[in-house]
Amino acid sequence: MIIESVVLSILIGWIRKGKLRHLGTIEIKGIYLFFIGGLLQIMLFAIAKEQGSGIELILYEQFYILHLLTYVIIMVPIILNLKWRSLNLMGLGSLLNFIPIAANQGKMPVALPAPYTPNFDLGHVLLEPGTRFKMLSDVIFIGPPYPMPKIMSIGDFFIMAGVFWLIQTAMMLEKSSQKSNTLPDSESI
């Protein structure tokens, strides 16, 4: 859903006469760590397998620690940029996702509605009676008429809102700096 949030924010930014090029002008300390953490998560999910030998097996056996480590890496730029309220919102969402993942062996529990059958990657597990932090798990079903059904968590919504807000702020940066002749210390849209 982050892709949808990005696309929607860019479209609304254009409607508001914002400029996409301003995204490259905002200064976020340690922004590369977002990409490193995300890339490590993608690689971890793609490579870690129970069968096999070498790196596949090592990543599988250490999945819990490595998955949590990717969240720590992603949280560093949020901590470095507390002045950006949109990043604080994304950080809150990441923390809300981190809690059930950490409490459930490094896997996000998912409440799967009927008639869907589980086909999870290594980072997800079916929500069961013994699941911890059920309310923070993937329990919000977004189904038809939405063309790509998804199950989301409360944290996902905070992350999406933060991404939306950050893009809106960046796209409108020139307008807000023209009004005050300075870059904003806190964001407004």
BAVEXTOR-684402 format. One record per residue (C-alpha): residue number from 1; residue in three letters; x, y, z. Coordinates in Angstrom, 1 decimal, decimal comma. Each point is the difference from the previous one (the first is absolute). Example, Ala and Ser with C-alpha at 12.3 -4.5 7.8 and 13.67 -1.06 7.14 Angstrom:
BEGIN
+-----+---------+--------+--------+--------+
! num ! residuo !   east !  north !     up !
+-----+---------+--------+--------+--------+
!   1 !     ala !   12,3 !   -4,5 !    7,8 !
!   2 !     ser !    1,4 !    3,4 !   -0,7 !
+-----+---------+--------+--------+--------+
This chain:
BEGIN
+-----+---------+--------+--------+--------+
! num ! residuo !   east !  north !     up !
+-----+---------+--------+--------+--------+
!   1 !     met !    0,0 !    0,0 !    0,0 !
!   2 !     ile !    3,0 !    2,3 !    0,3 !
!   3 !     ile !    0,1 !    0,2 !   -3,8 !
!   4 !     glu !   -3,6 !    1,1 !   -0,1 !
!   5 !     ser !    0,8 !    2,6 !    2,6 !
!   6 !     val !    2,9 !    1,4 !   -2,0 !
!   7 !     val !   -2,0 !    0,1 !   -3,3 !
!   8 !     leu !   -3,0 !    1,6 !    1,7 !
!   9 !     ser !    2,1 !    2,6 !    1,7 !
!  10 !     ile !    1,8 !    0,9 !   -3,2 !
!  11 !     leu !   -3,3 !    0,4 !   -1,8 !
!  12 !     ile !   -1,4 !    2,2 !    2,7 !
!  13 !     gly !    3,3 !    1,9 !    0,1 !
!  14 !     trp !   -0,3 !    0,7 !   -3,8 !
!  15 !     ile !   -3,7 !    1,1 !    0,5 !
!  16 !     arg !    1,2 !    2,4 !    2,7 !
!  17 !     lys !    2,6 !    1,3 !   -2,5 !
!  18 !     gly !    2,9 !   -1,5 !    1,9 !
!  19 !     lys !    3,3 !   -1,0 !   -1,7 !
!  20 !     leu !    1,3 !   -3,6 !    0,0 !
!  21 !     arg !    3,5 !    1,2 !   -0,4 !
!  22 !     his !   -0,1 !    1,4 !    3,5 !
!  23 !     leu !    0,1 !   -3,5 !    1,4 !
!  24 !     gly !    3,7 !    0,0 !   -0,7 !
!  25 !     thr !    0,5 !    3,3 !    1,9 !
!  26 !     ile !   -1,1 !   -1,1 !    3,4 !
!  27 !     glu !    2,8 !   -0,9 !    2,4 !
!  28 !     ile !   -0,6 !   -3,2 !    2,0 !
!  29 !     lys !    3,0 !   -1,1 !    2,0 !
!  30 !     gly !    0,8 !   -3,7 !   -0,6 !
!  31 !     ile !   -2,6 !   -0,4 !   -2,7 !
!  32 !     tyr !    2,1 !   -2,8 !   -1,6 !
!  33 !     leu !   -0,7 !   -2,1 !    3,1 !
!  34 !     phe !   -3,7 !   -0,2 !   -1,0 !
!  35 !     phe !    1,1 !   -1,6 !   -3,3 !
!  36 !     ile !    2,6 !   -2,2 !    1,6 !
!  37 !     gly !   -2,5 !   -1,3 !    2,6 !
!  38 !     gly !   -2,6 !   -0,6 !   -2,7 !
!  39 !     leu !    2,4 !   -1,7 !   -2,3 !
!  40 !     leu !    1,3 !   -2,2 !    2,8 !
!  41 !     gln !   -3,6 !   -1,0 !    0,8 !
!  42 !     ile !   -0,8 !   -0,9 !   -3,6 !
!  43 !     met !    3,3 !   -2,0 !   -0,3 !
!  44 !     leu !   -0,7 !   -1,8 !    3,3 !
!  45 !     phe !   -3,5 !   -1,0 !   -1,1 !
!  46 !     ala !    1,2 !   -1,1 !   -3,4 !
!  47 !     ile !    3,1 !   -2,0 !    1,1 !
!  48 !     ala !   -0,8 !   -1,5 !    3,4 !
!  49 !     lys !   -1,1 !   -3,6 !   -0,4 !
!  50 !     glu !   -0,2 !   -2,9 !    2,3 !
!  51 !     gln !    1,2 !   -2,4 !   -2,7 !
!  52 !     gly !    3,4 !    0,5 !   -1,6 !
!  53 !     ser !    3,3 !    0,7 !    1,5 !
!  54 !     gly !    2,4 !    2,8 !    0,5 !
!  55 !     ile !   -1,5 !    3,5 !    0,1 !
!  56 !     glu !   -3,6 !   -1,1 !   -0,6 !
!  57 !     leu !    0,1 !   -2,1 !    3,2 !
!  58 !     ile !    1,9 !    2,5 !    2,0 !
!  59 !     leu !   -2,5 !    2,8 !   -0,9 !
!  60 !     tyr !   -2,9 !   -2,3 !    0,8 !
!  61 !     glu !    1,4 !   -0,9 !    3,4 !
!  62 !     gln !    0,8 !    3,6 !    0,9 !
!  63 !     phe !   -3,2 !    1,4 !   -1,6 !
!  64 !     tyr !   -1,4 !    1,3 !    3,2 !
!  65 !     ile !    3,0 !    2,1 !    0,9 !
!  66 !     leu !    0,7 !    1,2 !   -3,5 !
!  67 !     his !   -3,6 !    1,0 !   -0,6 !
!  68 !     leu !    0,0 !    2,1 !    3,2 !
!  69 !     leu !    3,3 !    1,5 !   -1,0 !
!  70 !     thr !   -1,5 !    1,3 !   -3,2 !
!  71 !     tyr !   -2,5 !    1,9 !    2,1 !
!  72 !     val !    2,7 !    1,5 !    2,1 !
!  73 !     ile !    1,8 !    1,1 !   -3,1 !
!  74 !     ile !   -3,2 !    1,6 !   -1,4 !
!  75 !     met !   -0,6 !    1,8 !    3,4 !
!  76 !     val !    3,4 !    1,8 !    0,0 !
!  77 !     pro !   -0,9 !    2,7 !   -2,5 !
!  78 !     ile !   -3,3 !    0,6 !    1,7 !
!  79 !     ile !    1,9 !    0,6 !    3,3 !
!  80 !     leu !    2,5 !    2,2 !   -1,9 !
!  81 !     asn !   -2,8 !    2,2 !   -1,4 !
!  82 !     leu !   -2,4 !    0,6 !    2,8 !
!  83 !     lys !   -0,9 !    3,4 !   -1,5 !
!  84 !     trp !   -1,8 !   -1,7 !   -2,8 !
!  85 !     arg !   -3,4 !   -0,8 !    1,4 !
!  86 !     ser !   -0,8 !   -2,2 !   -3,0 !
!  87 !     leu !    3,0 !   -2,2 !    0,9 !
!  88 !     asn !   -1,2 !   -0,1 !    3,6 !
!  89 !     leu !   -3,3 !   -1,4 !   -1,3 !
!  90 !     met !    1,9 !   -2,6 !   -2,2 !
!  91 !     gly !    2,1 !   -0,8 !    3,1 !
!  92 !     leu !   -3,1 !   -0,6 !    2,1 !
!  93 !     gly !   -1,4 !   -2,3 !   -2,7 !
!  94 !     ser !    3,3 !   -1,9 !   -0,2 !
!  95 !     leu !    0,0 !   -0,3 !    3,8 !
!  96 !     leu !   -3,6 !   -1,3 !    0,0 !
!  97 !     asn !    1,0 !   -2,6 !   -2,6 !
!  98 !     phe !    3,2 !   -0,9 !    1,9 !
!  99 !     ile !   -1,9 !   -0,9 !    3,2 !
! 100 !     pro !   -2,0 !   -3,0 !   -1,3 !
! 101 !     ile !    2,9 !   -1,1 !   -2,2 !
! 102 !     ala !    2,4 !    0,0 !    3,0 !
! 103 !     ala !   -2,6 !   -1,7 !    2,2 !
! 104 !     asn !   -0,7 !   -2,8 !   -2,6 !
! 105 !     gln !    3,4 !   -1,4 !   -0,9 !
! 106 !     gly !    0,8 !    2,7 !   -2,6 !
! 107 !     lys !   -3,2 !   -0,6 !   -2,0 !
! 108 !     met !   -3,0 !    2,2 !   -0,5 !
! 109 !     pro !   -3,2 !   -1,8 !    0,8 !
! 110 !     val !   -2,7 !    0,2 !   -2,6 !
! 111 !     ala !   -3,8 !   -0,4 !    0,5 !
! 112 !     leu !   -0,9 !   -1,7 !   -3,3 !
! 113 !     pro !   -3,7 !    0,3 !   -0,9 !
! 114 !     ala !   -1,9 !   -2,9 !   -1,7 !
! 115 !     pro !    0,3 !   -1,1 !   -2,8 !
! 116 !     tyr !    3,7 !    0,9 !   -0,2 !
! 117 !     thr !    2,5 !   -2,6 !    0,8 !
! 118 !     pro !    3,4 !    0,7 !    1,6 !
! 119 !     asn !    2,9 !    0,4 !   -2,4 !
! 120 !     phe !    2,4 !    2,0 !    2,1 !
! 121 !     asp !    3,7 !    0,9 !   -0,4 !
! 122 !     leu !    2,3 !   -0,6 !    2,9 !
! 123 !     gly !   -0,9 !    3,3 !    1,7 !
! 124 !     his !   -3,7 !   -0,7 !    0,5 !
! 125 !     val !   -1,9 !   -2,6 !    1,9 !
! 126 !     leu !   -3,7 !   -0,8 !    0,4 !
! 127 !     leu !   -1,6 !    1,8 !    3,0 !
! 128 !     glu !   -1,0 !   -2,6 !    2,6 !
! 129 !     pro !   -1,5 !    0,0 !    3,5 !
! 130 !     gly !    3,4 !    0,2 !    1,6 !
! 131 !     thr !    1,2 !    2,9 !   -2,1 !
! 132 !     arg !    1,4 !    2,9 !    2,0 !
! 133 !     phe !   -1,1 !    3,6 !   -0,9 !
! 134 !     lys !   -2,8 !   -1,0 !   -2,3 !
! 135 !     met !   -1,3 !    3,5 !   -0,3 !
! 136 !     leu !    3,3 !    1,3 !   -1,4 !
! 137 !     ser !    0,3 !   -2,9 !   -2,5 !
! 138 !     asp !   -1,3 !   -0,1 !   -3,6 !
! 139 !     val !   -3,7 !   -0,1 !    0,8 !
! 140 !     ile !   -1,5 !    2,7 !   -2,2 !
! 141 !     phe !   -1,3 !   -1,6 !   -3,2 !
! 142 !     ile !   -0,2 !    2,3 !   -3,1 !
! 143 !     gly !   -2,0 !   -2,1 !   -2,5 !
! 144 !     pro !   -2,2 !    0,5 !   -3,0 !
! 145 !     pro !   -0,8 !    2,4 !   -1,6 !
! 146 !     tyr !    3,7 !    0,8 !    0,6 !
! 147 !     pro !    1,8 !   -1,7 !   -2,9 !
! 148 !     met !    2,9 !   -1,4 !    2,0 !
! 149 !     pro !   -1,3 !   -1,4 !    3,3 !
! 150 !     lys !    2,3 !    0,5 !    2,9 !
! 151 !     ile !    0,1 !   -0,6 !    3,8 !
! 152 !     met !    1,6 !    2,8 !    1,9 !
! 153 !     ser !    0,9 !    1,1 !    3,5 !
! 154 !     ile !   -0,6 !    3,2 !    1,9 !
! 155 !     gly !    3,7 !    0,7 !   -0,4 !
! 156 !     asp !   -0,3 !   -0,3 !   -3,8 !
! 157 !     phe !   -2,6 !    2,8 !    0,0 !
! 158 !     phe !    2,4 !    2,3 !    2,1 !
! 159 !     ile !    2,8 !   -0,8 !   -2,4 !
! 160 !     met !   -2,2 !    0,8 !   -3,0 !
! 161 !     ala !   -1,2 !    3,3 !    1,6 !
! 162 !     gly !    3,7 !    0,9 !    0,7 !
! 163 !     val !    1,1 !   -0,7 !   -3,5 !
! 164 !     phe !   -3,0 !    2,0 !   -1,4 !
! 165 !     trp !    0,8 !    3,0 !    2,3 !
! 166 !     leu !    3,7 !   -0,1 !   -0,8 !
! 167 !     ile !   -0,6 !    0,1 !   -3,8 !
! 168 !     gln !   -2,6 !    2,7 !    0,4 !
! 169 !     thr !    2,3 !    2,1 !    2,1 !
! 170 !     ala !    2,9 !   -0,4 !   -2,4 !
! 171 !     met !   -2,1 !    0,7 !   -3,2 !
! 172 !     met !   -1,4 !    3,2 !    1,6 !
! 173 !     leu !    3,4 !    1,1 !    1,4 !
! 174 !     glu !    0,6 !    2,9 !   -2,4 !
! 175 !     lys !   -3,4 !    1,4 !    0,8 !
! 176 !     ser !    0,4 !   -0,1 !    3,7 !
! 177 !     ser !    3,6 !    1,3 !   -0,1 !
! 178 !     gln !   -1,2 !    2,9 !   -2,2 !
! 179 !     lys !   -2,6 !    1,0 !    2,6 !
! 180 !     ser !    2,5 !    0,0 !    2,9 !
! 181 !     asn !    3,3 !    0,3 !   -1,9 !
! 182 !     thr !    1,4 !   -2,9 !    2,0 !
! 183 !     leu !   -0,2 !   -3,7 !   -0,1 !
! 184 !     pro !   -2,6 !   -1,3 !    2,5 !
! 185 !     asp !    1,3 !   -1,4 !    3,3 !
! 186 !     ser !   -3,2 !   -2,0 !    0,3 !
! 187 !     glu !   -2,2 !   -1,2 !   -2,8 !
! 188 !     ser !   -3,2 !    1,4 !   -1,1 !
! 189 !     ile !   -2,2 !   -0,8 !   -3,0 !
+-----+---------+--------+--------+--------+
